Amino acid sequence: MWAVEHKETGAFLGTAGFAEPEGWPGFELAGALARRYWRQGYATEAGRAALGYAFNVLKKERVISLVDPDNLASIRTVERLGERLEGRIQHFGKEMLCFGIDRESYEQGVSPRELMAS
């Protein structure tokens, strides 16, 4: 996980990064922001940067995000990142939505300028 900071002030906004412990359903992009920073685009910006790192630096072929079905804001965020609903899973005794994106879909959704910058 990385710290997510406000560019101008350096304030700590939250975290973003990856998890894939043993038994996990895939290489997961996850994060959390302090409530006062919700609805300002920071989660999407952090997610885009993280996906770029996963596909361009780590050379991953697929990234998933597990989302609580009641968390509509997170669902919108992962959809903005290009992730698509792949199904529902039971994860630690709780139903979760599993969204995912593969390398080809990621590359089709990213402009050439963004690819050159990463």
Contacts in CASP RR format, 6 or more apart in sequence:
PFRMAT RR
TARGET T0000
AUTHOR 0000-0000-0000
METHOD contacts of the structure
MODEL  1
MWAVEHKETGAFLGTAGFAEPEGWPGFELAGALARRYWRQGYATEAGRAA
LGYAFNVLKKERVISLVDPDNLASIRTVERLGERLEGRIQHFGKEMLCFG
IDRESYEQGVSPRELMAS
1 15 0 8 1.000
1 16 0 8 1.000
1 17 0 8 1.000
1 18 0 8 1.000
1 19 0 8 1.000
1 30 0 8 1.000
1 31 0 8 1.000
2 15 0 8 1.000
2 16 0 8 1.000
2 17 0 8 1.000
2 46 0 8 1.000
2 50 0 8 1.000
3 12 0 8 1.000
3 14 0 8 1.000
3 15 0 8 1.000
4 12 0 8 1.000
4 13 0 8 1.000
4 14 0 8 1.000
4 15 0 8 1.000
4 16 0 8 1.000
4 33 0 8 1.000
4 42 0 8 1.000
4 46 0 8 1.000
5 11 0 8 1.000
5 12 0 8 1.000
5 13 0 8 1.000
6 13 0 8 1.000
12 34 0 8 1.000
13 33 0 8 1.000
13 34 0 8 1.000
13 37 0 8 1.000
13 42 0 8 1.000
14 31 0 8 1.000
14 32 0 8 1.000
14 33 0 8 1.000
14 34 0 8 1.000
14 37 0 8 1.000
15 31 0 8 1.000
15 32 0 8 1.000
16 29 0 8 1.000
16 30 0 8 1.000
16 31 0 8 1.000
16 43 0 8 1.000
16 46 0 8 1.000
16 47 0 8 1.000
16 49 0 8 1.000
16 50 0 8 1.000
17 29 0 8 1.000
17 30 0 8 1.000
17 31 0 8 1.000
17 50 0 8 1.000
18 27 0 8 1.000
18 28 0 8 1.000
18 29 0 8 1.000
18 30 0 8 1.000
18 50 0 8 1.000
18 54 0 8 1.000
18 63 0 8 1.000
19 28 0 8 1.000
19 30 0 8 1.000
20 26 0 8 1.000
20 27 0 8 1.000
20 28 0 8 1.000
25 64 0 8 1.000
25 66 0 8 1.000
25 89 0 8 1.000
25 91 0 8 1.000
25 98 0 8 1.000
26 62 0 8 1.000
26 64 0 8 1.000
27 54 0 8 1.000
27 60 0 8 1.000
27 62 0 8 1.000
27 63 0 8 1.000
27 64 0 8 1.000
28 63 0 8 1.000
28 64 0 8 1.000
28 65 0 8 1.000
28 66 0 8 1.000
29 47 0 8 1.000
29 50 0 8 1.000
29 51 0 8 1.000
29 54 0 8 1.000
29 63 0 8 1.000
29 64 0 8 1.000
29 65 0 8 1.000
29 78 0 8 1.000
29 81 0 8 1.000
30 65 0 8 1.000
30 66 0 8 1.000
31 43 0 8 1.000
31 46 0 8 1.000
33 42 0 8 1.000
33 43 0 8 1.000
38 73 0 8 1.000
39 73 0 8 1.000
43 73 0 8 1.000
43 74 0 8 1.000
43 77 0 8 1.000
44 77 0 8 1.000
44 80 0 8 1.000
44 81 0 8 1.000
47 77 0 8 1.000
47 81 0 8 1.000
48 81 0 8 1.000
51 63 0 8 1.000
51 81 0 8 1.000
51 101 0 8 1.000
51 106 0 8 1.000
52 106 0 8 1.000
52 110 0 8 1.000
52 118 0 8 1.000
53 118 0 8 1.000
54 60 0 8 1.000
54 63 0 8 1.000
55 63 0 8 1.000
55 103 0 8 1.000
55 106 0 8 1.000
55 107 0 8 1.000
56 115 0 8 1.000
56 118 0 8 1.000
57 118 0 8 1.000
60 103 0 8 1.000
61 102 0 8 1.000
61 103 0 8 1.000
62 100 0 8 1.000
62 101 0 8 1.000
62 102 0 8 1.000
62 103 0 8 1.000
63 83 0 8 1.000
63 100 0 8 1.000
63 101 0 8 1.000
63 106 0 8 1.000
64 83 0 8 1.000
64 86 0 8 1.000
64 98 0 8 1.000
64 99 0 8 1.000
64 100 0 8 1.000
65 74 0 8 1.000
65 78 0 8 1.000
65 81 0 8 1.000
65 83 0 8 1.000
65 98 0 8 1.000
65 99 0 8 1.000
65 100 0 8 1.000
66 89 0 8 1.000
66 91 0 8 1.000
66 96 0 8 1.000
66 97 0 8 1.000
66 98 0 8 1.000
66 99 0 8 1.000
67 74 0 8 1.000
67 75 0 8 1.000
67 78 0 8 1.000
67 96 0 8 1.000
67 97 0 8 1.000
67 99 0 8 1.000
68 74 0 8 1.000
68 94 0 8 1.000
68 96 0 8 1.000
68 97 0 8 1.000
69 88 0 8 1.000
69 95 0 8 1.000
69 96 0 8 1.000
69 97 0 8 1.000
75 97 0 8 1.000
75 99 0 8 1.000
78 99 0 8 1.000
78 100 0 8 1.000
79 99 0 8 1.000
81 101 0 8 1.000
82 101 0 8 1.000
82 105 0 8 1.000
82 106 0 8 1.000
82 109 0 8 1.000
83 99 0 8 1.000
83 100 0 8 1.000
83 101 0 8 1.000
84 99 0 8 1.000
84 100 0 8 1.000
84 101 0 8 1.000
84 105 0 8 1.000
85 97 0 8 1.000
85 98 0 8 1.000
85 99 0 8 1.000
86 98 0 8 1.000
86 99 0 8 1.000
86 100 0 8 1.000
87 97 0 8 1.000
87 98 0 8 1.000
88 95 0 8 1.000
88 96 0 8 1.000
88 97 0 8 1.000
88 98 0 8 1.000
89 95 0 8 1.000
89 96 0 8 1.000
89 98 0 8 1.000
90 96 0 8 1.000
107 115 0 8 1.000
END
